[in-house]
Amino acid sequence: MGWMNDETGLDKCAANFVPLTPLSHLIRANRVFPDREALVYGPQRWTYAQMFDRVTRLASALVKAGVKPGDVVATILPNTPAHVEATWAVPACGAVLNTINIRLDVDTISYIFDHGEAKVVICDSQFIPVCMEAIDQMEGPAPLVIEVPDPVAGVPHLGNQMDYEDFLDTGEADFAWIMPQDEWESLALNYTSGTTGRPKGVVYHHRGAYLITLGTPISWRMTLYPRYLTIVPLFHCNNWCHVWMIPALGGAVVCCRDVTAKNIYSAIADEGVTHFGGAPIVLNLIVNAKDADRKPFDHIVEVFTAGAPPAAATLAAIGKLGFNITQVYGLTETYGPATECTWDPAWDALPADEQAAIKARQGVAMPMNEHITVVDEHVQQIPMDGRTQGEIVMRGNSVMKGYYKNPKATEKAFHGGYFHSEDIAIQHPNGYMQIADRAKDIIISGGENISSVEVEGALMHHAAVNLCAVVAMPDEKWGEVPCAFVELKEGHDTTEAELIAHVRQRLAGFKTPKKIVFTELPKTSTGKIQKFILRGIARDMAQKG
């Protein structure tokens, strides 16, 4: 019998098997880098020892407040230190982290509270009114609310809910973290901007988050001690899992509450920021910054960009300013970035416009993913000819567990042994993927997903609207914005301003159409609205300004 068939005594045990979890990174950082700077926000800064202490006390306080393993703890927070601390402390007490988009409307937040069954909500003072209104609309039991003021940003405590620092003081510094017994245990619950009806709850496990935190540094050319700026919201795919990654490298997280050109340049020049991620709108902010907002720096800043392909002109301009841009692509269901446009040094010899065109491709699978490609309707590989279209599909350890309380949607998403993105792409002969269209009709504005169906639903509530269709219109600042084509009922009248105000009353401001065109909608013989025609009209309007 060969040795491979003789497994006697070769069993898993405490010495040779530990469930994978990103929590291990901060535990190690506290031991290895206790005096290194871990967290920065304006004049505030904490070492790893100090941050570990605060995270531990927050985890303990949550347990004392009644949070049990498997319970959901929600946050409504911008990119502040409290949000970074919660990112660690919630799983450290065995709970599931549910970060909620601060731009959502009351009705959607209330639904998420109910659907996720949040036991506690940690909420920035700025959003307390929205949070409390959402709780008033809940059908289930109300969560405990912990209020987080922000003295750095001048956001005072409103005085009605328990203060965050007081809550931390109820925790014990010697609290033993509740580590996962199984790396498949749920780590986070992230709600998508659903394409139809209510948003879906995407569930992450500890294993997937751990592996993406070790795969990303390879793709991002990271070495020890990076200085990472939080431009990607911590409510968006848990900051693409980057906050969970930085302690593995002994680096520092620099918080950015308000994303402005001035704040970005200041963070790079004053705090030595080396890496950040962001949508193309962020690149435009940097390129178009006023001279007064710019600060000189003498190092290359590595930037991941995603959400929509950046314009070639933007890429060409920002490359001259000291930024190296890497296009990545992913979804909430893949913990954030899953593919990258890995750069071949041979392309350095190409003309600048050709280089920019390549950089705008979504690229190839990142190291933590098993297989990502483009397939036909039978889940078979399409020709890699740069012309044939198919759907991007993915399989690997950094794919979600599934949709919370939605087995039908989970089964559909995992058909044929792959996660189906519903994004339409071509594939070049070298395997690099390039998105051609979005089958979901999702509009990506400033890195945020907007459901065209949701906006259409709001428009249809207006008494004068007979039919409508919402598509993406290219926008220099936001990448894409909603453009609505509206067919009015006979004998009714309204204005563009009135309809925009109507939608704004029902949805978050960023979801409201920026342009409304009154017209008869193009339809097929069966009455289906031909959105591809409307997209073409919207593109033409954008080009004409």
N, C-alpha and C positions, 0 to 999 in steps of 0.2 A: 504493500500500500504506500503510495507516494505521500510526501509530507502535506500536500495540498488537500488530501482527503482525510488526513488525521487531524481533527480539530480538538483532540483531547486537551483540556486545560487552557484552550485558547478562547475563553469566554470574555464577554464584556464585564468590566468591574469598575469600581470607583477610581482605580488607578489609571485605566486606559480609555474610559469613555465618559465624557461630560456633555450634556445637551448643549448644543450651540445656541448662544444668545448674545446680542450686542451688550447686554449688561456686563459681561465679562470685561469689556474694554475699559469701562470706567473703574471697575474694581482694580484692574491691573494698573491703570494710570495713577490711581491714588497711591499705589505701592511704589511705582517706578518714577513718577513725575510729581511727587507731592507739592513741590515748591514752584513748579512751572505754572505760568499763567494759563488758565483754562477757559475763562469766560470774561468778556469785556463788553461794557455798555457805557459809552460816554466816559465820565470820570470813574465809574464803578468797575472794579476788577476783582476776580477771585482766582486763587490758585486751585490746583486739583484737590488738595486737602480740604480747602474751604468749600469748594463746590460739592465734594463727596459728602461732607458733613451736612450741608443744606439739603441735598437730595435725600439723604438717609432720614433726616428729621421730617421731611415732607412725606416720605413713604410711611413712616411711623404714624404721623398725624392722620393720614388717610385711613390707616387700619383702626386707629382709635375712634375715628368718625364712623366706623361701621363698614368700611369697604372690605370685601372678602375676595379671595382669588377668583378670577373669572368675572367679577363685576366690572362695569364700564364707568370710567371717569372721563368726563368731557372737558374740553378747554375752548374758550372763546378769547383768544389772545393773539396779539401781533407778535412780531419777532423780538421778544424781550427776554431777559434772563429767567423770569418765572416760567416762560414757555419751555426754555431749554431744560430747566430743572424738572418740570412736569414730564418731559419726554423720557427722562430717566426714572423718576420716582414712581410714576404710575405702574410701569411693569415691575419695578423693584418691590412693590407690595403685592405682586401677583395679579394686578388688575389689567384691564384692557384699555388702551389709550384711544380716545375718540376726539381728535382735533377738528374743530368746526370752523369753516370758512367765515371770517369776520364780516364778509360782504353779503352774506345771505339775508334773505328777508325773514321776518318773524315767523311766518307760517311754516317755512321749510325748517328753521331751527327747532320749532316746536315738534314737528314730525320726527326729526332726528333724535331729540330728547326721548320721545316716546318709543320709537322703534329700537333705539339702542339701549333703552332702559337705564339711562345714566343715573348713578347714585350720587355723584358729586359733579359740580361744574366749577371750574376755576376760570374766572372771567375778569378781563381788564375793565377798569372803572368806566372807560369810554363806552363800553358795550353793555354795561349793566342794565340800562333801560330796555334795550332790545331783548336781553336775556330774560329779564323778569316778565316782560310781555309774552315771550314765548312760553315761559313756564305757566303763566295764567291760562294759556290756550291748551295746555296738555290734557290728555285724557287719563294718563297714568299718574303714579305718585310723583310729587315734585322732588327734584334733587336738592341737596344742600349746596348753597352757593358761597364760594370763597372769592372775595373781591381783591383784585390786584391793582392798586394805584401805581402810577409811574411818575415819580418826582423828576426824573431826567427829562421827560417830555412835557412836564407841567400838567399831568393828568391827576387831579386829586381824588382821594377816597370820598365816595358819596355818603358814607356813614351808615348805610342801611344793612350791609352784609358784613360777615366776619372778615377782618383784614388778613391778608395773606401772611404777613410777617407774624401776626399774633397766632395764626394757625400753625405756622412752622414751630413756634415756641411750645406748642402742645406735644410735639414729637420728641422721641428719644434719640440721642446721638449714637447709642449702642444698638439700635434696632438691627436685627439680622435680616438682610434682604431675602425675600421669598423668591428663590430662583426656580425656573421651570423644571419640572420633573421630566418633561418630554419637550423636545425642541419644536414639536408640532403644535404646542399650546399657542393660543391666540395672543398676539402682542398688541395689535392695533386694529381699529375699526375706522375706515376712511370712507366717507360718503361721496359718491361721484355726482357730477351734475348730470342727472339722468336725461336720457334722450327722449323718453316718454314717461309721463307721470312722475312718480316720486323717485328721488335719488336712490341708488343701490348702495348697500353697505359692503365695502370690500374688506375682507379680513386677512391680515398679515399674520405670519407665524414667526417665532424667534429664529428659526433656521434660515429662512429667506432673508431676513434683515441682517443677520450676522454675515452671511455670504456676500451680500451686496456691499457691506462695509469693507470687506477685504478685496473685492473685485474692482471697486471703483478707483482706489488709489493706483492700481496698475494702469487703468485707462487714462487716468488724469495725471500720470507722471509725477505722482506725489512721493516725496521723501519725508523724513522726520521733520516735525515742528512746522507744519503749514499754519498759515494765519487765514482762517476761513470766514468770509463775510456772509451773513444770513440774508440774502436777498430773496431767494426762493422761500415762500411762506412756510412756516413750520406746520401749517394746516394742510399743505399741499404735498401729499405722499410722504408725510412726516419729514419735510425738507429734503426729499429724495433720499432719505436715510443718512444724510451727510452729518447731522449732529451726532448720530450714533457712531459714526466713523472716526471723527477727529481724535478722540482720546486714544485710539489704537496707535496713533502717530505722535502722541504727545503734543498736539497742536492746540491752538486757541480758537474759540468761536467768538467772533466779533458781531454783536447784535446790531441790526439795522431796522428800527421801527418804521421809519419813513424812507422809502426808496426815492432818492433824488440824486441828481448828478453831483451836487455839492457833497452830499453825505458819502457817496461812493468814492469820489476823488480824495476826500479827507481821510476815509478809512484806509485807503491804499497808501497815501503819503504819510499819515500820522501813526497809523497802527501797523503798517507793513503788511497789509493784506496781500496774500499770494493767490488765492483761489475764491471764486464765487460762481454760482449758477444763476441763470435768469432767462426770461423770454427775450425775443428780439427787441421788444420795446425798451429793455434796459440798455441794449447796445446803442439804440438810437439816442437815448438820454445822454450817454457818454460822448457819442460823436457830436451831438448838437449842443453840448454844454456851453454856457456863456463863459467867457474868459475869466470872469470873477469867481466862477465856481470850480475852476480847474486848479489842481495843485501838481507840481512836478514830482515824478518818482523815477527811480533808476533801476527797476527790476521788471521782468516780464510777469504779467498777471494772467494766470490760466483761467479761462472762462468756459463753462459748459452752457450751451444755449439750446433751448427746446421750446416746443409749443407751436411754432410755425417756422418754416425755413426762412432764415434771415436773408434780406436782400443782398445781392452780390455787391452793390455799391456800399452798403453798410459794412460788410465784411472787409472790403478793401480799405475803407476809411479807418476802421477801428484797429486794423493790423498795424497801421503806422503810428498808433498812439501808445503802443507798449502792451497790447492785449493779444493773447493767442486764443483764438476761438475754436472750440470743438463742438460740432453739431451732435446732439444726442437725441434719442427718441424713446419714449416709453409711455406708459399709462398708469393710472392709479393702480390697476390690477397687477402691474409688474414692479411695484415698490418705487416707481420713478424710472429713471433711465435704464433701458435694457439693451439699446444698441448705441454705437458711436461711429462717427466717421473717422476711423483710424487712419492716420496720415502716413502715406508712403513718401519717404524722402525724395524719390524719383520725381514726384510731382512738383518739387521746388523749381524745376527748370521750366515749368509751363508758364504761359502768360498769366498775369494777375487775374483776368476775368475768368479763365478756365479753372484756376485754383479756387476762386470764390464759388464757382458753380459746383465743384466737387465738394467743397466744405458744406454746402447746403444740403448734401445728401444725408439720409438717416443712417446709412452705413451698415455695419455688421454687428453681430452679437458681442456683448461685453463678456469678460471672462467668467462671470458667475452663471451665465445662461448656457443651457445645453444646446439648443438649436432654435434659430430664428430665421425664417425664410418667407417666401411669397408663394402662395398656392392657388389652385383653381377651386371651383365649387366642389370638387371631389376630394379636396385636401391632398392634391398631387402637385408636385413642384412645377411651376410655370417655366417656360423658356427664359433663360437669363439673357435676353436680347436687347434690353433697354426700351422695349416697345410694349410687349405683352403685359396686360394688367392682371393683378390678382390681389388676394388679401394677405396682409401680414399676419403670420401666426407664430406662436412662441411656446416653447416648453423648457422647463428648468426649475431650479430650486427657488428662484426669486419670482415665482408666479403665485398669486394669491391662493388661499385655501378655497375661496369661493365667495358667493354673495350671501350675506347674513340673512337668515330666514327667507331665502329665495332659491330653493333647490332647482326649480325649473330654469331660471336664468343661469344658474351655475352649470347645469347640464348642457344647455345650449352653448355657453361660452367655451366649454371644454370638449366639444364634439370632435371626434377623430383623434383624440390624444394630444391636442394642442389648444392653447388659449387663442381664441379668435378675436383679433383687435377690431375688426370691421373697418380698418383703414385700408384703402386701395392704393397699391403701389406697383411700380415696375422694378425690375431687378437687372442690374448691369452685368456684363460678362464676368466681372471680377466678384460678383455676389453682393455688391453694395446695393442696398435698397433705397428707393426714392419715392416718397408719397406722391400720388397723383391726385387723390381726392379722398374725402372723408365720407364713407358710406353712412355714418351716423348723422350726417348733417350737423355736426357739432361746430360751433363757431368758437375759435380760440382767440380771445381778446385780452391782450396783456398777460398771457399765460394762463388765464382763467377760462374754463369751459363754459359755454353758453348753449343750452339746448334750444334749437330753432323751434321745436315743437312746443316747448314751454312758453316762449315768447308769442308764438302763434295763438296759443290758448288764451293768453292774456288779452291779445288784440280782439279775439273773437267775442270777448265779453262786452265789447262796445256795441251799442245799439245800431250804429250805422254800418258796421262791417259785415259784409256778406261772405267773403272768402279772403284768405290772406296766405302768404308764404314768406318765410323769413330765410334769408341766405347770408352768407358771409360777404362783406364788401372789404376789399383791401384797404388798409389804413396805414399811413406812414408812421403814426405814433404808436398805435395799439396792435399793429399786425393785421387784425381783422376786427370789424365791428358789425353788429346786426343791421341789415338793410331789409325793410319790410315792403312787400308789394301787396297792395290792398285793393280789393274789388268791393265797391260800396253797394249797399242795398238800394233798389230803385226808390227814388223819392227821398233819400236821406243824404245828408251832407255833413262833412266834418273837415278839420284841418290837420295838417301834419303836427303842429304844436299840441293840439288837443289830444291826438292819439298817443303821442309820446308821453304826455302828462298822465294819460289814462294807464299806460303800461307801468309807468314809474310808481303809481299808487299800489301796484300789485306785485312788482318784482324789484329785486335789487337794482340800483341805478346803473350798474355796468351791463345789465341785461337789456336795457331799453334800446329800441332802434335809434340809430343816429341819422337815418334817412328813411323817409316813407314816400313811396311812389304809388300814386293812384292810377290804376290801370286794370284792364281786363286780363286775367291770368291765362297764360298759355296752358292748354290741357291736351291730354291724349284723347283718343276716341272713347276711352272708358271713363274719362273725367279726371284722371290723375294729373295733378299739377306738374308741369315740366320744369323742375327746379334748375336743371342744367342751363336752360335758356335764361332764367333769371340771374343765375350766377354770372353769365356772360355780360348781361346788361349792367350788373353791379360793377363788374371789373371795368367796363367801358366808362361808366360814370366816374369811377375812382381815378382813372387815367386822365380824364378831362378836367378833373378837379371840381 
